Amino acid sequence: MKTISNMSRRVMLGVMGAAMLAAMPAAGFAENAKLKIGFVGVTSGPAAAWGTSNVRSMETLAAWYNELGGVKIGEVTYDLDIVTFDDQKDPKRAIAGMEKMAQEGIHYVVGPNVDDGAAAVRPVAEANGIIYFPYAFPKSLYEKPASNAVLGMIANYQSGPAIYKYLMENKGVKKVAFVAANESDPLSQRDGGVAAAKALGLEVVAQNDTYQNDTRDFSPVLTPIVALKPDLLVLSGVAPANAPLLIRAARELGYEGLISTETAQDAKVLEEGAGELANGFISVGGASTPEIASDRMKEFVERYTKMFGEYNDESNTKVYALDYILETLKASPAALDNVEEFKKAMDTFSAPNPYLKGDAKLTYVGSTSFGQKRQVAVPMVVNEYKDGAFETLFVGTVD
């Protein structure tokens, strides 16, 4: 009978030990827990740029945080998992998307991107304990008794008056005309813009002209408006894909005045659709400018661009939602499974703003507009398009 040498015995024990170690989920090698954050919004069709910038911002940040080892909330470290749903700008699909989030046990969702969708999902969110961050403007979403929606950007009734006032004081604007798609979102934004313009003393020369959202020839719509020679033409709630078509039509009809909107736009879409005819177009931009952007903001832009091959200026605003969720959860870990704790934390929450230079803070605002803190604090950046890129016109704030 052969005996096993001491050397062979040590080799065999070493191999067996390595195999056992590989098979055992030892504590030192345990994976991070998973934290799912949802997105329900539009990523296809004429308004796709709005939701795409949301999703890409979230996915860029999630990959970055996971690369750094995850996010620690309380005593647990989490890897982020972004769960997305394209609602195709359809309220019924938005409801289905929010129901999907509820089924997956997700309590925090970014979106929807339009008024109808944000209003439609409210019952589902409230019934299932979901806090959601819409990019939609109806005040009823953020005023009591509503409490689960948090406005993720600057509203048109906050930016509109600021834009009109600036143009009155700096560009001599006196007469303004409005045109909007015949849908609830842009019509609501038009009505808000008209009220703001009149309150400032501007002469509103047109406010009832509308178009169907699938229109491609805007000359018949704009011809009577151009004939009125307004100093400012406001494209209320215009979708990114339609903005260059409207701009091109107005310029080709001989309109020489200013053109603006209170919705965020895509510089690449403007360049491809209108070229130099879009120069001077004014819109609400992302919540950052080269002058105020921190090193972290610059790295975010680099990572986003590397990940997707391009960058959308609107993501300067869309970057914030995920960080607001995570930082508030860090401040109140009990909110992971109980959104009522999240709501309590919002009133006093404050954290350093990583995307701006200086001592800027992440806080919740909205008391003036909504009577409660149901809006993220981001700079109100107003841009002017020029030769393929946005340039900062001015920066403001809301409370």
Buried (B, 14 or more C-beta within 10 A) or exposed (E): EEEEEEEEEEEEEEEEEEEEEEEEEEEEEEEBEEBBBBBBBBBEBBBBBBBBBBBBBBBBBBBBBBEEEBBEBEEEBBBBBBBBBBBBBBBEBBBBBBBBBBEEEBBBBBBBBBBBBBBBBBEBBBEBBBBBBBBBBBBEBBBEEBBBBBBBBBBBBBBBBBBBBBBBEEEEBBBBBBBBBEBBBBBBBBBBBBBBBEEBEBEBBBBEBBBEBEBEEBEEBBBEBBEEEBBBBBBBBBBBBBBBBBBBBBBEBEBEBBBBBBBBBBBBBBBEBBBEBBBBBBBBBBBBBEEBBBEBBEEBBEBBBEBBEEBBBBBBBBBBBBBBBBBBBBBBBEBBEEBEBBBBBBEEBEBEBBBBEEEBEBBBBBBEBBEBBBBBBBBBBBBBBBEBEBEBBBBBEBE
